[in-house]
């Protein structure tokens, strides 16, 4: 009796023979994991959204810094007044034209500086009692206002900017987390595609082997070496293998579509993987993983920054309990003349300055708003401390769970590899017996099924192992670094 072709055995021993297949006659695009990650970083919609969200939050920093922007204000006004005056000295018609320009700037010490220049023209129809008609008055003044209790030397202003920076950093960390989650999804989807692709290749080998076996039994039936039932059994086996291959090919297309969705790729072409599932000897170490996690985990970093922000807010609210007390000083010069140019020139030549120094204060007697916000800030700080402790415990628990899962899946993959080797030896021995007429179709098919199941389970165990490695790195927030992604 002719020896049965050993395509299935060869495919198993080499993990899988990769065929350049194009299911359903469609075009195929062969991509490596690195190719998919590069495409995903550019095209994935979640990654695009995460990057934009991070950029949006960064603009809060210049918004907060806008408190130190220079404000330029101006006014041009004209008044024509013919209202009845209480005194005949005012005349019956009065014209006033006013030009004013001022610049105000606050500096990081909380000091508010104002420079103001104005030029006013007054005219009346009763010039008898007016020295200069028209009269131009130019004035240049400098004002300084400095808070000394609430917002002491700009304390609150600077802390507002620092809080905006912390929030922007938190948004950046959260965006990186979202990007890393998307990368993890792409990786796991890719390895699932590899699994389905290897399954298709295995099913192709099984179908070819079943068809060859059916042909052998047809020839043997003609010479009376086998019973008709054995021929029926091998024919049924061929149909079963065709069904399994059709299902595997459909699963391959589903897996390709899922990956294309993550890559935001369009078109009917299948994605076929260049990589394959192979055995790795990479165990996870709990102590090292925990150390890595507390250095890199972004949730933990976000909560630490949240606690820092709450501490800053509490200090700001404590400062806000003080009354508003501002030191104010003004220095002004003016010039008067019938002509506007001469009036402006006299601002600096006439020695008639104006000085003002004072203290302005505002004291809310009950001060309930400030006290309420301070007490609220204290509780927010306590809450942030507890939330940080909660995140620490969650990180420890998550890392421990992921480490155990990696090592369990590694051992399972090894066990299934050994089971597959045993099933292969069993099948091989039965194949030898068939050569001498000491076996039958049912036993051989059963042994094939056992070998096939062991091989699929080995692939699945490897897939679970790869997925658990990805989950562990994602939990530690080191997946981007591991796959070499630089943003």
C-alpha positions as CSV (number, residue, x, y, z in Angstrom):
1,X,0.0,0.0,0.0
2,X,1.3,3.5,-0.9
3,X,2.4,5.6,1.9
4,X,0.1,8.5,2.8
5,X,1.5,12.0,2.1
6,X,2.7,13.6,5.2
7,X,1.9,17.3,4.4
8,X,0.1,17.7,7.7
9,X,3.1,16.4,9.7
10,X,5.6,18.6,7.8
11,X,3.4,21.7,8.4
12,X,3.2,20.9,12.1
13,X,6.9,20.3,12.5
14,X,7.7,23.6,10.9
15,X,5.0,25.4,13.0
16,X,3.2,26.0,9.7
17,X,4.0,26.3,6.0
18,X,3.1,29.8,4.9
19,X,1.4,29.8,1.6
20,X,1.0,32.8,-0.6
21,X,-2.7,32.4,-0.6
22,X,-5.4,34.8,-1.8
23,X,-8.7,33.6,-0.3
24,X,-11.7,33.9,-2.6
25,X,-9.3,35.1,-5.4
26,X,-8.9,38.5,-3.8
27,X,-5.7,40.4,-3.7
28,X,-3.6,40.2,-0.6
29,X,-1.3,42.6,1.2
30,X,1.5,41.0,3.2
31,X,2.4,43.1,6.3
32,X,4.7,42.5,9.2
33,X,3.8,43.6,12.8
34,X,6.2,46.5,12.4
35,X,4.4,47.6,9.2
36,X,1.0,47.5,10.9
37,X,2.3,49.6,13.9
38,X,3.7,52.2,11.5
39,X,0.4,52.4,9.6
40,X,-1.6,52.5,12.8
41,X,0.4,55.3,14.3
42,X,-0.5,57.4,11.3
43,X,-4.0,56.3,10.4
44,X,-5.7,54.9,13.6
45,X,-8.6,57.2,14.5
46,X,-8.2,56.8,18.3
47,X,-4.6,57.7,18.1
48,X,-5.4,60.8,16.0
49,X,-8.1,61.9,18.5
50,X,-5.7,61.3,21.4
51,X,-3.0,63.5,19.8
52,X,-5.5,66.3,19.2
53,X,-6.8,66.1,22.8
54,X,-3.3,66.4,24.1
55,X,-2.6,69.5,21.9
56,X,-5.9,71.1,22.9
57,X,-5.0,70.9,26.6
58,X,-1.6,72.5,26.0
59,X,-3.3,75.7,24.9
60,X,-4.6,76.2,28.4
61,X,-1.0,77.2,29.4
62,X,-0.8,80.3,27.2
63,X,-4.4,81.0,28.2
64,X,-3.4,81.0,31.9
65,X,-0.3,83.1,31.1
66,X,-2.6,85.7,29.3
67,X,-3.0,87.3,32.8
68,X,0.4,88.9,32.1
69,X,-0.5,90.1,28.6
70,X,-0.1,93.9,28.0
71,X,-3.5,95.5,27.5
72,X,-3.6,98.5,25.2
73,X,-6.8,100.7,25.5
74,X,-7.7,103.9,23.8
75,X,-10.6,106.3,23.4
76,X,-11.5,109.1,21.0
77,X,-14.5,111.1,22.0
78,X,-16.2,114.2,20.8
79,X,-18.9,116.1,22.8
80,X,-21.1,119.0,21.6
81,X,-23.0,120.5,24.5
82,X,-25.6,123.2,24.2
83,X,-27.6,122.3,27.3
84,X,-28.6,125.2,29.6
85,X,-25.9,125.8,32.1
86,X,-26.4,126.9,35.7
87,X,-23.8,129.7,35.2
88,X,-23.5,132.2,32.4
89,X,-19.8,131.9,32.6
90,X,-20.0,128.5,31.0
91,X,-21.3,129.9,27.7
92,X,-24.2,128.5,25.6
93,X,-22.1,126.1,23.5
94,X,-19.3,123.8,24.6
95,X,-17.1,121.5,22.5
96,X,-14.9,118.8,24.0
97,X,-12.6,116.5,22.1
98,X,-10.8,113.8,24.1
99,X,-7.9,111.5,23.0
100,X,-6.7,108.8,25.4
101,X,-4.3,105.9,25.2
102,X,-3.3,103.6,28.0
103,X,-1.2,100.4,28.5
104,X,-1.6,98.1,31.4
105,X,0.6,95.1,32.3
106,X,0.8,92.7,35.2
107,X,4.1,91.1,35.9
108,X,4.8,87.8,37.8
109,X,5.2,89.6,41.1
110,X,1.5,90.5,40.9
111,X,2.4,94.2,40.3
112,X,0.1,96.0,37.9
113,X,1.6,98.8,35.9
114,X,-0.4,101.4,34.0
115,X,0.8,104.1,31.7
116,X,-1.9,106.6,30.6
117,X,-1.7,109.5,28.2
118,X,-4.6,111.8,27.4
119,X,-5.1,115.0,25.4
120,X,-8.3,116.9,25.9
121,X,-9.5,119.9,23.8
122,X,-12.1,122.3,25.4
123,X,-13.9,125.2,23.6
124,X,-16.7,127.5,24.6
125,X,-18.5,130.3,22.8
126,X,-18.1,132.4,25.9
127,X,-14.3,133.1,25.8
128,X,-14.5,136.2,28.0
129,X,-14.0,134.3,31.2
130,X,-11.6,131.6,29.7
131,X,-7.8,132.1,29.6
132,X,-7.2,129.9,26.6
133,X,-9.9,129.1,24.1
134,X,-9.6,126.5,22.8
135,X,-7.7,124.9,25.7
136,X,-5.6,121.7,25.2
137,X,-4.7,119.7,28.3
138,X,-2.2,116.9,27.9
139,X,-1.4,114.5,30.8
140,X,0.9,111.6,31.3
141,X,0.5,109.4,34.3
142,X,2.2,106.2,35.8
143,X,0.3,104.0,38.3
144,X,1.6,101.1,40.2
145,X,-0.6,98.7,42.2
146,X,0.9,95.9,44.4
147,X,-1.1,93.3,46.3
148,X,0.5,92.5,49.7
149,X,-1.9,90.0,51.4
150,X,-4.3,88.2,49.1
151,X,-2.3,87.2,46.0
152,X,0.8,88.2,47.8
153,X,3.3,89.3,45.2
154,X,1.5,87.4,42.5
155,X,1.4,84.1,44.4
156,X,-2.1,83.0,43.1
157,X,-1.4,84.1,39.5
158,X,1.8,82.1,39.3
159,X,0.2,79.0,40.8
160,X,-2.7,79.2,38.3
161,X,-0.1,78.8,35.5
162,X,1.5,76.0,37.3
163,X,-1.8,74.2,37.6
164,X,-2.4,74.6,33.9
165,X,1.0,73.1,33.2
166,X,0.2,70.1,35.5
167,X,-3.2,69.6,33.7
168,X,-1.5,69.7,30.3
169,X,1.0,67.1,31.5
170,X,-1.8,64.9,32.8
171,X,-3.6,65.3,29.4
172,X,-0.4,64.3,27.7
173,X,-0.1,61.2,29.9
174,X,-3.7,60.2,29.3
175,X,-3.2,60.7,25.5
176,X,-0.2,58.4,25.6
177,X,-2.2,55.8,27.5
178,X,-4.9,56.0,24.8
179,X,-2.3,55.6,22.1
180,X,-0.7,52.7,23.9
181,X,-4.1,51.0,24.2
182,X,-4.6,51.4,20.5
183,X,-1.1,49.9,19.8
184,X,-2.0,47.0,22.1
185,X,-5.3,46.4,20.1
186,X,-3.3,46.5,16.9
187,X,-0.7,44.1,18.2
188,X,-3.3,41.6,19.5
189,X,-5.4,41.9,16.4
190,X,-2.3,41.2,14.3
191,X,-1.4,38.0,16.3
192,X,-5.0,36.9,16.0
193,X,-4.6,37.3,12.2
194,X,-1.5,35.2,12.4
195,X,-3.4,32.5,14.4
196,X,-6.2,32.4,11.8
197,X,-3.7,32.4,8.9
198,X,-1.8,29.5,10.4
199,X,-5.1,27.7,10.9
200,X,-5.9,28.2,7.2
201,X,-2.6,26.8,6.2
202,X,-3.1,23.8,8.5
203,X,-6.6,23.2,7.1
204,X,-5.2,23.3,3.6
205,X,-2.7,20.6,4.5
206,X,-5.4,18.5,6.1
207,X,-7.6,18.8,3.0
208,X,-4.9,17.7,0.7
209,X,-4.0,14.8,2.9
210,X,-7.7,13.8,3.1
211,X,-8.1,13.9,-0.6
212,X,-5.0,11.8,-1.2
213,X,-6.2,9.3,1.4
214,X,-9.6,9.1,-0.3
215,X,-7.9,8.5,-3.6
216,X,-5.9,5.6,-2.1
217,X,-8.9,4.0,-0.7
218,X,-10.8,4.3,-4.0
219,X,-8.0,2.3,-5.7
220,X,-7.9,-0.2,-2.9
221,X,-11.6,-0.8,-3.1
222,X,-11.3,-1.8,-6.7
223,X,-8.9,-4.6,-5.8
224,X,-10.8,-5.6,-2.7
225,X,-8.3,-4.4,-0.1
226,X,-10.8,-2.3,1.8
227,X,-14.5,-2.3,2.7
228,X,-16.9,0.2,1.1
229,X,-17.6,1.7,4.6
230,X,-14.0,2.8,4.8
231,X,-14.3,4.5,1.5
232,X,-17.4,6.3,2.7
233,X,-15.5,7.4,5.8
234,X,-12.6,8.8,3.9
235,X,-15.0,10.6,1.5
236,X,-16.9,12.1,4.5
237,X,-13.5,13.1,5.9
238,X,-12.7,15.1,2.7
239,X,-16.1,16.9,3.0
240,X,-15.4,17.7,6.7
241,X,-12.0,19.1,5.8
242,X,-13.5,21.3,3.1
243,X,-16.0,22.7,5.5
244,X,-13.3,23.3,8.1
245,X,-11.2,25.1,5.5
246,X,-14.1,27.3,4.4
247,X,-14.7,28.3,8.0
248,X,-11.0,29.0,8.6
249,X,-10.9,31.1,5.4
250,X,-13.9,33.1,6.5
251,X,-12.3,33.6,10.0
252,X,-9.2,34.8,8.2
253,X,-11.2,37.5,6.3
254,X,-12.9,38.5,9.6
255,X,-9.5,38.8,11.3
256,X,-8.1,40.8,8.4
257,X,-11.1,43.2,8.5
258,X,-10.8,43.8,12.2
259,X,-7.1,44.7,11.7
260,X,-8.0,46.9,8.7
261,X,-10.5,48.7,10.9
262,X,-7.8,49.5,13.5
263,X,-5.4,50.6,10.8
264,X,-8.2,52.7,9.2
265,X,-7.4,51.0,5.9
266,X,-9.9,50.6,3.1
267,X,-10.2,48.3,0.1
268,X,-11.1,44.7,-0.4
269,X,-7.5,43.3,-0.3
270,X,-6.8,40.9,2.6
271,X,-4.0,41.6,5.0
272,X,-1.8,38.5,5.3
273,X,0.9,38.4,8.0
274,X,4.6,38.0,7.5
275,X,5.2,37.0,11.1
276,X,4.3,33.7,12.7
277,X,3.6,32.4,16.2
278,X,6.7,30.8,17.6
279,X,7.6,29.6,21.1
280,X,9.3,32.2,23.3
281,X,11.1,31.5,26.5
282,X,10.2,34.7,28.2
283,X,9.0,34.5,31.8
284,X,7.7,37.5,33.7
285,X,9.3,38.5,37.0
286,X,6.9,40.1,39.5
287,X,9.4,42.2,41.4
288,X,10.9,43.6,38.2
289,X,7.5,44.2,36.7
290,X,6.3,46.1,39.8
291,X,9.4,48.2,39.8
292,X,8.9,49.0,36.1
293,X,5.2,49.8,36.6
294,X,5.7,52.3,39.4
295,X,8.3,54.1,37.2
296,X,6.3,54.1,34.0
297,X,2.6,53.5,34.8
298,X,0.7,56.6,33.7
299,X,-2.3,56.3,35.9
300,X,0.0,56.4,38.9
301,X,1.9,59.4,37.5
302,X,-1.5,61.2,36.8
303,X,-2.6,60.6,40.4
304,X,0.7,61.9,41.7
305,X,0.3,65.0,39.6
306,X,-3.3,65.3,40.8
307,X,-2.0,65.2,44.4
308,X,0.6,67.9,43.6
309,X,-2.2,70.1,42.1
310,X,-4.4,69.6,45.1
311,X,-1.6,70.7,47.4
312,X,-1.0,73.8,45.3
313,X,-4.7,74.6,45.2
314,X,-4.9,74.3,49.0
315,X,-2.1,76.8,49.4
316,X,-3.8,79.1,47.0
317,X,-7.1,78.9,48.9
318,X,-5.3,79.5,52.2
319,X,-3.8,82.7,50.7
320,X,-7.3,83.7,49.6
321,X,-8.4,83.8,53.2
322,X,-6.5,87.1,53.6
323,X,-8.2,90.4,52.8
324,X,-7.3,92.3,49.6
325,X,-4.8,94.9,50.5
326,X,-3.1,96.8,47.7
327,X,-0.4,99.5,47.8
328,X,-1.2,102.1,45.1
329,X,1.1,104.8,43.8
330,X,0.5,107.3,41.0
331,X,2.8,109.9,39.4
332,X,1.4,112.3,36.8
333,X,2.5,115.3,34.7
334,X,0.4,117.6,32.6
335,X,0.7,120.5,30.1
336,X,-1.8,123.2,29.1
337,X,-1.8,125.4,26.0
338,X,-3.9,126.8,23.2
339,X,-2.2,124.5,20.8
340,X,-2.1,120.7,21.1
341,X,1.6,120.3,20.3
342,X,2.7,122.8,22.9
343,X,0.4,121.3,25.5
344,X,2.0,117.9,24.9
345,X,5.5,119.4,25.0
346,X,4.9,121.0,28.4
347,X,4.1,117.6,29.9
348,X,7.8,117.1,30.4
349,X,9.0,120.7,30.6
350,X,6.6,122.1,33.2
351,X,7.7,121.2,36.7
352,X,4.2,120.6,38.2
353,X,4.0,116.9,39.0
354,X,1.2,115.0,40.8
355,X,1.9,112.3,43.4
356,X,-0.4,109.9,45.0
357,X,0.3,107.0,47.5
358,X,-2.3,105.0,49.2
359,X,-3.5,101.7,50.6
360,X,-6.7,100.2,49.2
361,X,-8.4,97.3,51.0
362,X,-11.4,95.0,50.7
363,X,-12.4,92.8,53.6
364,X,-15.4,90.4,53.4
365,X,-16.5,90.4,57.0
366,X,-18.0,86.9,57.0
367,X,-15.6,85.6,54.4
368,X,-17.7,82.5,53.9
369,X,-16.8,81.9,50.3
370,X,-13.0,81.9,51.0
371,X,-13.4,79.7,54.1
372,X,-15.7,77.3,52.2
373,X,-13.3,77.0,49.3
374,X,-10.3,76.4,51.7
375,X,-12.2,73.6,53.6
376,X,-13.2,72.1,50.3
377,X,-9.6,72.2,49.1
378,X,-8.4,70.4,52.3
379,X,-10.9,67.6,51.6
380,X,-9.9,67.4,47.9
381,X,-6.3,66.9,49.0
382,X,-7.2,64.1,51.4
383,X,-9.2,62.5,48.6
384,X,-6.3,62.7,46.2
385,X,-4.0,61.0,48.8
386,X,-6.5,58.1,49.1
387,X,-7.0,57.9,45.4
388,X,-3.2,57.7,44.9
389,X,-3.1,54.8,47.5
390,X,-6.0,53.2,45.6
391,X,-4.1,53.4,42.3
392,X,-1.0,51.9,43.9
393,X,-3.0,48.9,45.1
394,X,-4.6,48.5,41.7
395,X,-1.3,48.6,40.0
396,X,0.1,46.0,42.3
397,X,-2.9,43.8,41.8
398,X,-3.0,44.3,38.0
399,X,0.7,43.6,37.6
400,X,0.5,40.5,39.8
401,X,-2.4,39.2,37.8
402,X,-0.8,39.9,34.4
403,X,2.6,38.3,35.5
404,X,0.8,35.1,36.6
405,X,-1.1,35.0,33.4
406,X,2.0,35.3,31.3
407,X,3.8,32.5,33.1
408,X,0.7,30.3,33.1
409,X,0.2,30.8,29.3
410,X,3.9,30.1,28.8
411,X,3.6,26.8,30.6
412,X,0.4,25.9,28.7
413,X,2.1,26.6,25.4
414,X,4.9,24.3,26.4
415,X,2.5,21.6,27.4
416,X,0.5,21.8,24.2
417,X,3.7,21.6,22.2
418,X,4.6,18.4,24.0
419,X,1.1,17.0,23.5
420,X,1.3,17.8,19.8
421,X,4.6,16.0,19.6
422,X,3.1,12.9,21.3
423,X,0.0,13.0,19.0
424,X,2.4,13.3,16.0
425,X,4.3,10.2,17.2
426,X,1.0,8.3,17.7
427,X,-0.2,9.3,14.2
428,X,3.1,8.4,12.7
429,X,3.1,4.9,14.2
430,X,-0.5,4.3,13.1
431,X,0.5,5.4,9.6
432,X,3.2,2.7,9.6
433,X,0.7,0.1,10.6
434,X,-1.6,1.1,7.7
435,X,1.2,0.3,5.3
436,X,1.0,-3.3,6.4
437,X,-2.8,-3.5,6.6
438,X,-2.9,-3.4,10.4
439,X,-4.9,-0.2,10.7
440,X,-8.1,1.3,9.2
441,X,-9.5,4.6,8.1
442,X,-11.4,5.4,11.2
443,X,-8.4,5.0,13.5
444,X,-6.2,7.0,11.2
445,X,-8.8,9.8,10.9
446,X,-9.3,9.8,14.7
447,X,-5.5,10.2,15.2
448,X,-5.4,12.9,12.6
449,X,-8.2,14.7,14.5
450,X,-6.2,14.3,17.8
451,X,-3.1,15.7,16.1
452,X,-5.1,18.6,14.6
453,X,-6.8,19.5,17.9
454,X,-3.4,19.5,19.7
455,X,-1.9,21.7,17.0
456,X,-4.8,24.2,17.1
457,X,-4.6,24.2,20.9
458,X,-0.8,24.9,20.7
459,X,-1.5,27.8,18.3
460,X,-4.2,29.1,20.7
461,X,-1.9,28.8,23.7
462,X,0.8,30.7,21.9
463,X,-1.8,33.4,20.9
464,X,-2.9,33.7,24.6
465,X,0.8,33.9,25.7
466,X,1.5,36.7,23.2
467,X,-1.7,38.5,24.3
468,X,-0.7,38.3,28.0
469,X,2.7,39.6,27.2
470,X,1.1,42.6,25.5
471,X,-1.3,43.1,28.4
472,X,1.6,43.0,30.9
473,X,3.6,45.7,29.0
474,X,0.4,47.7,28.6
475,X,-0.3,47.5,32.3
476,X,3.2,48.7,33.1
477,X,2.7,51.4,30.4
478,X,6.0,50.2,28.7
479,X,4.4,48.8,25.5
480,X,5.3,51.9,23.4
481,X,8.9,51.6,24.5
482,X,9.0,47.8,23.9
483,X,7.7,48.0,20.3
484,X,10.0,51.0,19.6
485,X,7.3,53.6,19.1
486,X,8.6,57.2,19.3
487,X,6.2,60.0,19.5
